[in-house]
Amino acid sequence: MNTEMLLKILRTMILRNKIRYSLLLLMFFPVLILAQKKAEVFADITKKAGIDFKYNFGDHTYVNILESSGSGVTIFDYNNDGFMDIYLMNGTYLEGISSPDGKVFANTPNELYKNNGDGTFTEVAKEAGVDDRHWSMAAGAIDLDKDGFEDLFLLNYGPNVFYHNNGDGTFSEITDKLGLSGPEKLNGFTKWSIGVCFWDYNLDGLLDAMVGNFLSFDPDYISTQTPGMMPHPSEYKGQASTLYQQKPDGTFKDVTKENNLFFPDSKCMGLTVYDYDDDGDLDIFQANDHQFNFLFKNDNGKYLEVGVASGVAANSMGKETGSMDGTIGDIDGDGLIDILVGDLRYGALYRNLGNGLFQDITESSGVASVLTAKGSWGTALFDYDNDGDLDIISANGTAEELILQYQVLLENDGTGKFKDVGKSLSSYFNTKRSGRGLAIVDFNNDGKLDIVISHVDLEADPVLLKNNSDNGNHWLGLKLKGKNGPAAAIGAKVTVTTGGKKKVFVNQWATAYLSNNDPRVHIGLGKEKGIDQIEVHWADGKKELFKKISTDRYQIIVQGTGIEMN
């Protein structure tokens, strides 16, 4: 008899005869408590883990689009101890933008939580040298100089900052040396960067970077449409995203225009780089706020914008909406990589048809009915129960006003149809919050994916949800390393054959609003104990086949070398 059935029987008996069964209730009270605890598949362990971060937007309530946008979460192993650490971005008081009484939030830092390996974290941003005091939105972790340690590129409202990892637990700021701070202004106003994707766009073996920029925020502008509320994003000018090419000397130059990527009035909220049409080169999906989304097809090294033609520019009603980011994955097991785009209406789930086209299945998949009116920001496709299909989580909140919403967890039935299960798995999903950035991480390396969500509500604390699934399903985690650094690994296609079936994954973790997920490829196997083979199609065009792979552990695949134990 399971705990849910036991609870039902006890409740029925007590209701029928409150006196006779009062002793029975007392007898089974410990069982009830244990049953309730066991039901928490995702347990909030934020305080227990030692995470006491408090987000602020330079004010006591948000009144403009900068303050309402929130901040991200970046997952990376900064000290190479095998455990993922958490970097949390913060806002701050800004003269001329924040209300005067918001000065109490001046000079507030970002925070870096070092994973202690025992389920707890220690905040080390100041001693590590990454306690940045700008208005920070997102951060991209990457081993730029191929020294084995991940550096950190911080994307800000204002100048961007690049921190080099010294390999001793500290970082040094080298932004000017690299040329990555970005222009002071774009389209007449302070540059507002929201994220970055790294990949080798020209296949020269060097990592390049595309920085997403949002809009030209004028803090003095008062809306003519809704004068009592903050102006709508459509009332501002945009800011062009920027493609930076790395030169042989390690510095970067702006090559946006010559690559047909210069759109000065675009309003980027997220960038996702992957090979959507499976032609062997990497393309760019750009989620735009209240504009049609862009899909830049890589055609022999030249980019062509095909968002409308491919079917990913608008939502199912043909309308541009508040798109946040494109999170990618094969939702129906057909070997094609689909796109989930969080937005402020009801989201957009685009099924890849395999011919360069996408079909909007937001309604037929069950996603729209759950996300309508929620205001979806950070989203992720991830296999929370390791059953071999990708589920959905969405961090929700209202944009124009500080109105709380329920966060949502949707379970995949294996065919790409979803149902809302969050409230039955965790009390967190029964509590209204105002979510923004979201990242997936296996912080304790147990093969069960955990969740970090940032909030902009007045509680202001993030949440770390520990995955306590206990279904006996198997899994495999892979870290990919290119032969000459990460350039060949980012965007690599991984095909896993198990039980005669193939599963396809992309080695790309920068696929969430303002956030970067655990960089390891996570593969849920269900009841399959073994893997027949793994094929890796590296981003530089090379292919490798691996066999006899052990499961229920993390392993490292090194291009041209083989599999190493993590």
N, C-alpha and C positions, 0 to 999 in steps of 0.2 A: 504493500500500500504506500503510495507516494505522499509527501507532506501536504500537497494541495488537497488531496482527497480526505486526509485526516482532519485538516482544518475545517473542511465542509461538514463532515460528520459531527465534529464537536460543536460547531456553531448551531447546527440543527437541533442537537440534543439539548443544548443550553436554552434555546428559545422555547422549546416545548415544555420544559420544566426547570425554571431558573433555580429553585431551591434544591431539588434532588441532585442536580448535576453541578452545583456550585463547587462541591468537593472535587468532582471530576475535572473541573476547570483548573482548580488549584494544582491538581496532580499533574495535569498536562501543560501547565503554563510554561515551564522551561522548554517543552517540546515546541510550543507555539513560537516562542522567541527564537529558538534555533531554526525553525522552519522559515520564519520571516527573514532571518539573516541569510539563510541559504538561498533564498529567492533572489537576493541581490547579485545577479550575474555581473553587473557593473557597480562596484562599490566605490563611493566617494572616499578616497584616502588622502585627500589633499593635505589636511593638517597633520595627519599621522605621518605622512611622508616628509614633513618639514618644509612644505611650500607655503610661504606666507606673503607672496607677492600681492600688491594692491595696485590695480590699474587706475590711472587718472587721465582725464582729458582736459586738464588745466582749468577745470570749472566744477561747480557743484551739480550742474545738470547740463546736458548738451543743448546748445542753441544754434549751432551752425554745422555745416556738412563735414568740416574737418573733425570736430569733436564727436560727431556721431559715427564716424567711420571705423573706430576701434583699432585694434592692433593685433599682430600675429604671434605665432608660436613657431619656433624653429627647433627641430630635433637633430642633434649631431653628437658624435663622440669626440669631444674636443681634446681629451687627454689619452685617447687610444687605450683605454682600459677594458674595452669590450662591452661597456654599458653606455646606453644612450643618455645624453644630458639634455636639459631643457633651457632654451633661451627665450625670455619673455620681454617683448617690447613695451615701452611705456610712452605716454603722452607727457605734456608738461605745460606750464603756464607760458603763454606767449603774449607779449605786450601788443595791444591793439586788436587782439583776437579774442582772448579770454576776458571774462568779466573781472573787474578789479579785485573782488574778494577771492578770486582764484589764485592770487599770489602765494597762498599757502602751498600750492602745488608746483612752485617754481623749482627748477633744477632737479627734477625727479629722474632717477636713473633707470636704465634697463637692468634686468637681473639675469644672471646665469646660475642655474641650479645643477651642481655637480652630482651625478649619480654615485652614491656610495656603495652600490652593489648589494645592499642589504634591505632594499625597499625604502630607503630614506635618501634625502637630498640635502646638500649644503650649498647655500648661496655664496658665490665666489666672484661675482662680477668685478668688484673693485680690485681685488688682488690679481685677477686675471687681466685687468686692463680693458674691459669691455662694458663698463658702466656708463655708456653714452648718455648725454643729457639733451640731445636733440629731440624733436618730436619724431619718434620712430614708428614706422609702419610694419616693416618686414625685414627679414635677413636671410641671405642665401649662404649656406655652408659649402665650401668647396676646397679641395687641395689644389690651389692654383699653381704652385711652384713644384709640385710633384715630390715634396719632401716627406710624404707619409703622414702629414698632419693637416687637418682641415682648417682652412682659414674662414673668415666671416665677413661677408659683404652686407653692410647695413644700409637699408633703403629708408630715406627720411623725407619728411616735409622740410625742405631745406637741403643743405649739402649732404650727399651720401658719404659713407665712411667705410674704408676697407681696412680690416684688421688682419695682419699676418700672424699666424700661429707660430710661436717660437719653439714649440716642442717641449717646453718645460712647464706648461700650465699657464703661461702668460702670452699675451698678444701685443703686437706693436702696430700702431696706426701708420699706414703707408699710402694713403689715398692719393696724395698729390704726386707721388712718385709713379703711380700707375696711370694717373689721368682719369680717375673714375668718380670724382666728386659730382660731376654733372654741371650744367650751366646754373648760374644763380637764379635765372628766370627763364621761363618758357611761355611764349604767347603773352608776355607783358606782366606775368605774376610769378611769385615764388615757385620754383620747381617742386612738384609733388610726386615722388616716386612711391610705388606700391609693391614692387616685387622684382625679381630677377630670375631668368633662366640661363643656365650655362650649357653650352654644347659647342662642338667644333663645326661651325657652319660651312667653312670652306675646305675642310678635310686636309689642313696643313699640320695636324697633330697638336695644335695649340688650342686651348679653351678660349672661346669667345663668350660674350655676355650680352643678353638683351634685357634692358631695364624698362619695365612698364611704368609709364607716367600717367597720372589721372587727369586733373582739370586745373584751370587757372582760377584759383580761389581768390575772390575779392571780398575781404571781410566787411567792407563798407556797403556792399550791394544789398538793397532791400527788394524783395520780390514784388513785382507788379502783379503777379498772378495770385499769390497767397501772402499778402503783406503781414499777416499775423503769425506766419510760420517761416522756417528757414527756406531759402530759395531752392527750387528743384534743380537737380544736376543739369537739366537741359537749358537752364538759364545762364550757365557759365560757358566760356570757351574751353576747348580741350587743350591737351598738351601731348605732343608727339612722343611715342615710345622710341627708345634709342638702341640701335645695334652697335656694339663695340667689338671691333676686331683686335685680337691680341697680336702684337708685332713680335718678331724674333727677340727683341730686347726686353720683352716682358711688359711693355707699356701698351696702352690701348688707344685706338683712334675711332672716331665716330664714322661709321660706314652705312648709315641708315638710308640716305638718299640714293646712293649708287646701287642699293639692293632692293629698291622699289618698296621700302617699308616706311617712308616718311608720310605720315598722316597728321598734320599739325593740329587738327581739331578733334582727334580721337580721344576717348576717355577710357583708358584701359584700367580694368580692375584685376586682371589676371592673365598670365601667360602660361601656356602649356606647349612644350615642344615634343613631338613624337611623329612617327611615320604613319599618318592616318590612312594613306592609300597603298601602303605595303609595296612601294616601288623602290625601296632601298635607300631613300634619303629622308632627312628629317624636316617636317613641316612645322608651322607655328599656328596655334589657335590663340586668338586674343579676344577675351571676354570684355565687352564694352558696356559702360553704364548708360542706359537709355539711348543707345545707338545700336545699329546692327553690329553683330559680332563679326570679326574678321577671321578668315582661314587663309593663311598664306601658304600656297602650294609651292613646294620646291621642285622646279622643273629644270633639271640639269644645271643647278646652281643659281637659277634665277627665280625670284619669288613672284607669284601671281596671286592676287586676292580673289578667292573663289567662295566666300562665305555664303552669298545668296545662291549661287549655282549649286553648291553642295548640300544646302538645306540646313545649315547651322547658324544662319544670320539672325533669325527671329524665333520667337516661341511658336507654339502650335496654333496661335491665333493670328500669326503673321505680324506680330507687333514686336518692336524693339522694347526691351525691358531692362531692369536693373541687374544685368548679368554680373556675376562675381568672379568666377573662375571655372576652368574646365578640368574636372577630375576624370581620369580615364581608366578603363578596364573592360574586360569582356564579360558582360552581364548575363549572356545567355549561352555561353559555351560553344559558340560557333567559330571561334578562332579569330574573330575580328574585334578590334578595339573600339568601344563605344565611348561617348562623352556625356557626362552629367554636368550640367551648368546650374549652379545655384543662382536664384534670382529673387527679386522682391515680390513676384506674383505667385508662382507656384513651381518654379524650377523648369528645367528643360532637360529631357533625357533623349539623346539622339542615338538611334541604333545604326551601326555601320552596316551598310548593305554590300560592301565589298567591291563596289564599282566606282568609288570616289564620291558616292552619294550617301546621305543619311536620312533616316526616317524618324520623325518626331513621334515617340511613343509615350510621352509624358502622361497622357490620360489612360491609354490602354494598359500601361504597366502598373497603374495604381499610385503613381507618385503624385500626380496633380491633386487628387482628392485629399491627400494627407497634408501637402505643403501649401495649399491655397490659403492665403491671408496670413501665413506664418512669417514671411520675410526671411528668406533663406540667405545666409552669408557663407560661412565656411561649410563645405561638404566633403565627403570622402566616400569612395567605393572601397570596401574592405571586407574581408571574410572573418567576421567576429567570432563565428562558431567553428571555423575550420572544416566546414562541410563541403568545401570545394566550389562554392559560388560566392559572388560578391554582394554584400549587403550595403545599405546606405545609411549614413548619419548626416544630419543637418543641424547646424547651429543657427538659431533663429532669433529675430528681434525686429522691431519696427524702426525704420530709418528716420523719419521726420520728427517723431516724438519718442520720448523714453517710455515706451510701452512694452511690457514684458510678454514673452511668448513661451510656449512649451518647446523644448528641444525634441528632436524626432530621431528614432532609430527604426529603419525599415528592413525587414528580413526578406531575402530573395528565396523564392520557391524552387529555384534551379532553372527556371525557364525565362527569367527576366521579368517576372511579376512580383510585386512587393506588397507586404502588409505591415502595418504599424505594430511593433512589438515592444517599444521602449518602456512603456509604463508597466509592463509585466516583468521587466528585467531589472529595473532600478528605480529607486525613489527619486533620483535626479530627474528623470523624464516626467515625473509627476509634479515638478516644481517649475513655475514660470521664471525665466531669466531673460537677459538680453545678450545673446551670444554673438560672437563675431569670428575671430580666428579659431581654427580647429586643426589639430594634427593628430595623426595616428602613430603610436609608438609601442614597442614591446620593451618596456623599461626594465623588466626583470628577467628577460631572455627565456621565458617559459613557453614561448611559441603561441601565446594567446595575446591578441592585439588589444592594447589599452588606448585610452583617449585623453587628450588634453584640450580643453576649450577655454578661451578667454571671454570675459564678459565686460560690457560697458555699463551695466546697471550700477546702482549706488552701493551694492555689496562689494563690487569691484574686484573680487577675488576670482582666480581661475579655478578650474576643477581638474583633478586627475582621477579618472575612473579606471580602477583596476578590474581587469577581466578575470572573473572567477569561473568561467565555463568549465564544466566537468562532464564532458560527453565522450571522452576517449578518442576523439578524432585525432588524426595524425597531421603532420605539417613539415614544412622545410623552409628555412630562411637562407637566402643567398646574398652575399656581398660580391659585387662584380668589380674587378680591377683590370683596367686596360694595361697593355704591355708597357706603354710609355705614359702612364698616368691615367687620369679619369676620362680623357677625351673620347676614347673608343667605347667606354662603358656607358656613358650617359645616353639614354635613348635606345640602348640595346634591346633587341627583342628576344625573349626567353620562352622557348616552347618546351613544355614538360609533358612527357608521355607516361601515363600511369594507368594500369588496368585496361590497356588498349585504347584509352581516350587521351586526347591532347588538350592541354591548357596553355593559354598564351598570356604572357605578361610583358610589361614594358618597364625597364629600369629607369624610372623617372619619378622623383619624389616631390618636385616643385609643382604640385597640382592642387593646391588648396588656397582659399582666399587669405592673402597676407602670410601664409604659413608654408612650412616645409615638413613633410612627413619623415618618419624613420626611413633612411635611405636604402634599407635592405629590401629585397624582393621577398614578399611573404606568400607562401603557397599552401593553401589548405587542401588536405588530401582526403578528408572524410575517413572512411574505414580502410583505405588502401595503406598498407604498411610499407610498400616499396615503390620505387620509381624505376621505370624501364630505361629511360634515357632523358637527357636534357640537351637541347640544341640552343646555342647562343649565336645570334646574328648580331655581331658587334657593329657599332655605329660607323666604323671605317670600312664596312663591307665584308670583312672576313667572317667566316662561320666555323664553329667548332662543335663537336659532338662529345658528350660525356655520358658514361654508363657506370653502373654499380655505385649509385649514390645512396648514402645512408640518410635516413629521415629522422624527424623529431629532434633536430639540432640546427644550428647555424653553421654554414660552410662558406668558404671563399673560393670563387672561381677567378683565377688569374689567366688573362689572355695569353695563349701560347705556352702555358705551363701546366695547368690542370687544377684540380680541386685541393684546397688546403682546409684543414680543420680550423674553425674560427677560435 
